[in-house]
Amino acid sequence: MRAALDQGVREQAEAMSAYSPQEIQRFEDFIGRLRSTMDALLVHEYRDGGPTA
C-alpha cells in the first residue's frame, strides 16, 4: 500500500513539473473561484429548504 502511495506521489509531482508555477497558480485561483461560485449557488438553492424536485 505504501509503495503504491509513494508511486502515486511521484507520478503527481512528475505531472505537475510539466507546468510552470504561474500556470499552477492560475489553475488554483480558478478552482478557488469555482468553489466560491458553487458555494454561493448552493446557498441560494437551499435557502428556502432545498430543491423542489
Backbone bond lengths (Angstrom), bond angles and torsions (degrees), N, CA, C in turn:
res aa  C-N    CA-C-N  psi(-1)  N-CA   C-N-CA  omega(-1)  CA-C   N-CA-C  phi
1 M - - - 1.450 - - 1.529 110.34 -
2 R 1.323 115.61 -48.00 1.464 120.27 -179.00 1.535 110.74 -61.79
3 A 1.324 117.15 -40.23 1.469 120.73 179.84 1.528 110.60 -63.15
4 A 1.327 116.93 -40.35 1.459 120.83 178.83 1.522 110.57 -65.75
5 L 1.320 117.01 -39.94 1.463 121.22 177.80 1.526 110.60 -64.32
6 D 1.335 116.18 -45.88 1.466 120.38 177.97 1.521 110.79 -59.80
7 Q 1.329 117.20 -41.35 1.458 121.66 178.55 1.524 110.19 -62.77
8 G 1.325 116.44 -42.40 1.457 120.29 179.00 1.519 112.28 -62.79
9 V 1.316 116.47 -40.36 1.468 121.11 178.28 1.526 109.71 -64.74
10 R 1.305 116.62 -42.78 1.477 120.40 178.33 1.522 110.91 -62.39
11 E 1.324 116.54 -42.84 1.465 120.23 -179.78 1.526 111.28 -65.74
12 Q 1.322 116.68 -38.78 1.466 120.16 178.95 1.526 110.39 -65.63
13 A 1.324 116.40 -44.07 1.470 120.28 179.15 1.524 110.22 -62.91
14 E 1.302 116.83 -39.71 1.465 121.05 178.99 1.528 110.76 -65.19
15 A 1.320 116.76 -42.42 1.464 120.55 179.56 1.526 110.76 -65.31
16 M 1.326 117.12 -41.12 1.464 120.57 -178.99 1.519 111.89 -68.81
17 S 1.309 117.26 -27.01 1.464 119.46 -178.90 1.526 112.03 -67.06
18 A 1.334 116.80 -13.16 1.459 120.78 177.60 1.526 111.58 -75.23
19 Y 1.333 117.57 -12.12 1.459 122.05 -176.85 1.526 110.16 -114.31
20 S 1.311 114.50 146.12 1.462 119.28 178.44 1.523 109.47 -73.54
21 P 1.329 117.31 157.60 1.472 119.35 176.11 1.531 112.41 -56.90
22 Q 1.322 117.21 -33.59 1.463 120.35 179.09 1.529 111.16 -66.97
23 E 1.344 116.95 -39.70 1.461 120.10 178.39 1.524 110.76 -66.45
24 I 1.313 116.37 -40.96 1.462 120.41 178.40 1.522 109.87 -63.40
25 Q 1.331 117.61 -42.08 1.460 121.10 179.09 1.515 111.42 -63.94
26 R 1.347 117.38 -41.89 1.467 120.17 178.00 1.528 110.72 -61.56
27 F 1.329 116.39 -40.89 1.464 120.17 178.81 1.529 110.63 -65.11
28 E 1.332 117.05 -44.23 1.463 120.57 178.66 1.524 110.79 -62.26
29 D 1.331 116.89 -39.24 1.471 120.74 176.90 1.525 110.70 -63.31
30 F 1.332 115.99 -42.80 1.462 121.08 178.42 1.528 110.36 -60.48
31 I 1.326 117.04 -46.19 1.458 121.00 -179.84 1.538 110.21 -61.91
32 G 1.320 116.91 -39.59 1.463 120.58 177.45 1.521 111.69 -62.37
33 R 1.341 116.71 -43.39 1.472 119.96 178.59 1.524 110.56 -66.94
34 L 1.319 116.66 -39.38 1.458 120.76 178.66 1.523 110.54 -62.24
35 R 1.321 116.28 -43.62 1.469 119.44 179.12 1.526 110.78 -63.02
36 S 1.330 116.96 -43.38 1.467 120.21 178.58 1.520 111.15 -60.40
37 T 1.321 116.41 -41.74 1.466 121.13 178.76 1.524 110.64 -63.86
38 M 1.324 116.47 -46.26 1.461 120.07 179.79 1.528 110.87 -63.51
39 D 1.322 116.87 -41.44 1.465 119.97 177.63 1.524 110.77 -59.59
40 A 1.329 116.82 -44.73 1.461 120.95 180.00 1.525 110.91 -63.86
41 L 1.323 116.73 -40.97 1.463 119.88 178.32 1.525 111.44 -64.23
42 L 1.320 116.78 -41.00 1.461 119.91 179.94 1.525 111.64 -67.70
43 V 1.333 116.98 -39.37 1.466 119.65 176.88 1.523 109.21 -59.73
44 H 1.312 116.70 -45.02 1.458 120.86 179.57 1.532 110.35 -63.24
45 E 1.334 116.19 -44.45 1.464 121.24 -177.30 1.532 111.85 -62.68
46 Y 1.321 116.16 -38.22 1.466 120.16 -175.20 1.531 113.40 -99.14
47 R 1.310 117.41 5.31 1.449 121.50 -179.40 1.525 112.15 -56.96
48 D 1.305 116.42 -42.09 1.468 120.70 -176.83 1.525 112.58 -106.12
49 G 1.322 116.74 30.14 1.457 119.62 174.51 1.516 115.97 104.52
50 G 1.293 118.21 0.78 1.455 119.84 174.95 1.511 113.42 107.96
51 P 1.324 114.91 178.79 1.470 120.05 -178.54 1.532 110.63 -61.39
52 T 1.289 115.14 152.05 1.469 120.90 -178.51 1.532 109.52 -108.70
53 A 1.303 115.92 51.46 1.466 119.40 -179.82 1.507 110.90 -105.42
